[in-house]
Amino acid sequence: MTDEIEPRLQPTPEGVPDPLNGVLPIPQPDVAPLSHVLAALDLTQLEDTMFAAPSLPFFLGRIYGGQVLSQAMMAAGRTTPDDGDGPRTLHSCHGYFLRPGRIDSALLFRVEILHDGRSFSTRRVHAIQHGKPILSVIASFQETQPGRDHQDQAPEVPDPETLPSVMELFEANPDPTAQFLARTGAFDIRHPAGDVFMEPAGTVEADQRVWMRARGTMAEGASQLLHRALLIYACDQVMLEPVLRRHSLSWGHEGISVASLDHSMWWHRDVDVSEWFLFEQHSPSAQGGRGLGTARIFDQSGRLVASAAQEGMVRVPEDTEG
């Protein structure tokens, strides 16, 4: 099938977002930002293994990496078999961000069915714009099965309800980027050791702990595929912050350039993004303009629900002077 698919689509009904019409509108004050993310994850099926979706607005003018990766997981999950006991559960993914995505252009997802076994299903997904992939990811799904069980213990951290929200910081900041994030941020983020949005952290360390929770209500009975896709959406916002902390940097550092290069994630147990979950993060290394961030993700009861790793480009002008 060609990527020039627009002529084959029927007109979009009035009031319904057109998946091939680029970016969704910026959330209004009376609309929960989470609802806009859910709209972007509600893919339109064009063929058995081809899907389309719109993009969310993003202040950098390019597609937010967590959005396209979570959409790819939704596309992959919609092609997996159901043997009568429910769909197979997403348990891992490994992807590369290949090109910056444009928020004003059609976003297509082509799923390749690599394998369907008795226990596992494997899919490759390409996110495509203008005939070229901007993301390539492999994901694996598993039948629900019994097995041995153990996990690391969750760290001791302050309760999230006792910590300030970064949304309060954004709302109080007249900067246009801060105001944009206050309106569009789908997750409440709370740092026990203080954030690194406008200023560097007070201490130099390669570790970070951060609480997150969806800013909105999930429908009762929402699938684990949707909850797990939303977790990967949320995670891309903070994965490289331990790199910034280790080098006394902040997101507001003049001339800083940060971009996700690849992302791996493993889901261990069921996830509920409407409840608080804790990222325990570490950056073991940075070099050559790249930094690595890892995370163990716990729910508020202490269950280890997921693990993640991401390498990203982290460049500041001082590194190339001279």
N, C-alpha and C positions, 0 to 999 in steps of 0.2 A: 504493500500500500504506500502511495506517495505521501509525503508530509504536507503537500498542498491540498488540504482536505476541506477548506472552507466552503467550496461550492456544493459539497455533498450534504451539508447541514441544513436543517430546516430553520426558519427564523425563530429567534428566542422570544418566548412570550413576554409581554410587557411586565416589568417589575422583577423579572427573574435574571440573575447575573448570567451573562454570556461567557462561557468558559474560554472562548476564543477572542474575547474583547479586552484582553489585557488585565488591567489592575482593578481590584474592587475599590469602592469608595472608602475614604477615611472614616472610621467609626465616629458617629455623632455622640454627643455627651450622654444621651439617653439610651444608647445601645451598648451592651456589654462587648468589649473588644473580643472576648472569646468567641462570640457568635460569628464574627467575621473570619476567624481562623477555621471554625467548623464549616463555614460556607466554602472556603478554599479547599478543604479536605473532602468535600462532597463532589467527587469526580464525575464527569460525564463520560459514559462508555460509548465509544464510537464503533469499535469492533470488539471481538472476543478478547483481544490482548492489546487494545489501544484505547487510551483515555485522554481526556482534555480537562484542563482546570485553569481558572484565572489566578492572578497573583495578588498578594496583599501589598498595599503601599509600604514603602520603606524609604527612610530619610536619605539613604545613600544613592537612591536612584537605580539600584540594581536589586535583584531578587534576594531576599534573605535566605541563606543556605538551609536553615532549619525548616523553612517552608517547603522547599522543593524536595528535601530528603523525606519529610513526613508524607508528602503527597505521593512520592514513589513507593513508600511502604503501603499506603492505601491501595495503590494500583496493583502491587504484587499480591496483596492479600485477597483481592477480589477475583483472582484467577486460581486460587488453591481449592482442592477438592474438599467436600464434606461427605464423610463416609456414614453419615446418619447420626453421629454423636456430637455434632457441632463442628465448626471450622477449625482447621489447624492453627496453632498459635504461633505468632511471630516470636522467634527467640534470638535471632542475631541478624546483623547487617554489616556490610563493609562497603563503603562507597568513596568515590573520588569526585571532587568538584573540579570540573574541567575548564569551564568558561564562566564569566559573569553572566547572569541571566538578566534580561530586560523585562521590567515590570509591565511594559505597555505592549508586549507581543504575545502571540499565542504560545501556550505551554502544553506540549504533548508528552505522553508517557507511553512508551512501547515496552511491553513485558515479554520476555523470552522465557518459555517454560523449559527449564533445564532438566528437571527430574521430579518425578512423583513416586516415592517408594511407599512401603507399608507404614513407616513412621514419620518420614521427613519429606518435605517438598522444598525445592530450591528454585529461585527465580532470579533472573537478571532484568534490571529495569534501566532504560535510558530515558532521561528527560531531554526533550528536543526543542530547540528553537531555531527557526530559519534553516531547517534541515541538518543542524549540527547538534551533537549531544553537549549539554552543559553539566550533566551529572550522569555517572555510571555507577550502579550499585548492585550488589548481590545480596539477597536476603534468604533466610531459611525459616521454615515453619515446621512445627512438630505436632503430632497427635498428643493429646493429654495421656500421660503414662505414669505409672508408679516408679519410684526409685529412691535411692539413698538421699539424705537431706542434711546439709550443714551450711553454715554461713559465718562470715566475720561478724563481730559485734559492732553495733553502732556506737559512735563516739558520744561523749557527754557534751552537750551544747545548750545554750540558753533556749528557752521555749520561744518559738517564732512570734507568738502574740506579745512578747515583751520587747520586741525589737522594732526599730523604725523601718518603714517600707520605703523603697527607693521611689515609689510613686509619689510619696509626700515630697521628696527631694525634687523630682521633676516638676510637680505642680507648682512649687514655690520658685522655680527657676524661670526667668523670662526668656532664656535662650530658646530659639525656635526648635532646635533638635530636642531639648528637654520637654517642651510643650507637646511636640509630636509624639514622643515616647509615652507621655502621661496619658494621651488619648488612645494610643494604639496598642500599648503593652498588654498582652493577653495573660501574663503571669505576674503575680505579686512576688517580689524578690526582696529578701531580707538577709543582710550580712551580719553575723555576730561580731566580726572584727572591723566593721565599717566597709563601705563600698569604695570602688576605684573608678567611679565614673568621671568626676571632674578633677580629683586630686589623687596623687599616689597614696598608698597605704602608709600608716605611721611606722611600720616595721618592714624590714626586707626579709621575706620568706617565700618559699616556693609552695606553700600550702594555703588552702582556702576552704572554708565551710560556708555554705549558703543554703537558706531555706527558699523553697518556691511552692506556689500553689496557683491554680487557675483562677483568673478573675472573672468568674461567671459560673453558671450552673450547668452541669452535664445532665443530659436526659437520662432518666432511669432506664437501666438495661442497655446503656451504650456499650458497644462491643469492646473487648480487650484490644482488638486491632486499633480502634480509634484512640483509646487511652494510651496505648504504647506509641502510636504515631505522635500524639500530642506531647509525650515525654521527650521524644527526640526533637520535636519542634522547640521545646523549652530549653533543652540542654545546650543547643548551639549558641545560646546567648552568653554562657558563662565558662565554657570549656577552656578558653585561653587566658582567663583572668589570673590563674596562678603564675603564668609567665610574666604578666604585667607586674604582679606583686614582687616577684623575684628581682626585677630590674628597676624598681621604683618608678614605674610607668602608670599612667591612667589612660582611660579611653579619650580623655580630653587633651592628652599631650599634643603639643603643636606638631603637625606634620606626620603623625603616626599613621601607619597603614597596616591594617589587620585583615586577614581573609582566611577562611577555612580552606584547607587543602584536601584533607581526607577525614573520614569519621567512621569509627567502628563502635558498635553497641551490642550488648548482650542483655536480654531480659530474663531474669531468674524466676520472678514470681509476679502474680497479678498486680496491676497498677491502678490507682485511682487518683487522677490528677486534680480532682476537686478537694483532696486532702493535702496537707503539707507533706512535702518530701525534702530530704536533706542530701545535698551534694557534699561529699568529703573528697576534696580535690588535691592534686599534687602535680607539679611539673618537674620531671626528672632531668630534663635537658632542654637547652636552647642553643642554636648554632646556625651560622650561615643564613640568617634571616628567617629561620624556622624555629618554632617552639612546640613542645609536646605537652599536652595536658591530659591527665587521667582523672577518673571519678568513680567512686562507689556511691550508689544512690539508695538511700534508705527511706522507708515511710516513717511516719511519726511514731509508730509502735515499735520501731527498731528492725523491721524486716528488710533485708537486702533485696531490693526489687530489680536492680539493674546495675551494670557496669559499663563504662564508656571510655574511649580514648580518642583524642583528636590531635592532629598536627596542623598547625596553621602558619601562615606567613605573618611575621611580626617585624616591621621595619620602622625605624625612626631616622630622621635626617642626620642625626649625629653619627650614625654608624657608617655613612658614606661620605662624610665631609673629607675632602682632601684626596 
